[in-house]
Amino acid sequence: MKKSRRTFTADFKARVAIEAIKEIKTISEPAQIYQLHPNLITH
């Protein structure tokens, strides 16, 4: 059976982007918290 694609709200994307811009943590740390691939955060 096929997995359905996850959709992300604009609020979620903004939260992740702000955390990446702050550079308090490495890219891999928020990726693990939000269950995303680090490449998605850098994009």
Contacts in CASP RR format, 6 or more apart in sequence:
PFRMAT RR
TARGET T0000
AUTHOR 0000-0000-0000
METHOD contacts of the structure
MODEL  1
MKKSRRTFTADFKARVAIEAIKEIKTISEPAQIYQLHPNLITH
12 34 0 8 1.000
16 30 0 8 1.000
16 34 0 8 1.000
16 36 0 8 1.000
16 41 0 8 1.000
17 41 0 8 1.000
19 25 0 8 1.000
19 30 0 8 1.000
20 27 0 8 1.000
20 30 0 8 1.000
20 41 0 8 1.000
20 42 0 8 1.000
27 38 0 8 1.000
27 41 0 8 1.000
27 42 0 8 1.000
28 38 0 8 1.000
30 36 0 8 1.000
30 41 0 8 1.000
31 37 0 8 1.000
31 38 0 8 1.000
31 40 0 8 1.000
31 41 0 8 1.000
END
